[in-house]
Amino acid sequence: MHIKHVALNVNDLEESIKFYEMITELSVARRFKSEPGEVAFLRNKSGETEIELIYMPQGSKFQGKGIFICFETDKLDEMHKLAIDKGLNPSSIQEPGDNTRYFYVYDPNGVSIQLRVFPK
């Protein structure tokens, strides 16, 4: 068994798509109206990672407190610099002593996104 996708309610679909395309390098695989809102699925090139972004204009405003999503990357330093350059205020890069390195950045809805390098 594995997770097919993670669904997140978002307050601004365009802003959230832009963030996830930039920071996680996912891209829109499909997008459609779901009255009264809109849904976008973003996935990586191989298709094994997918996020569903759900925008409902009349829904309660989502605050992503208490959740974080980890993405594995082999470009940690490059992505950290990008987050800094885009004014996203990422955490410093952490090295916890288990041969991994990571940093956190918040998405536009307050969900903590971790980008992490794992040992090969």
Secondary structure as UniProt FT lines:
FT   STRAND          6..10
FT   HELIX           13..23
FT   STRAND          27..34
FT   TURN            35..36
FT   STRAND          37..43
FT   TURN            45..46
FT   STRAND          50..55
FT   TURN            57..58
FT   TURN            65..66
FT   STRAND          68..72
FT   HELIX           76..85
FT   TURN            86..87
FT   STRAND          101..106
FT   TURN            108..109
FT   STRAND          112..117
//
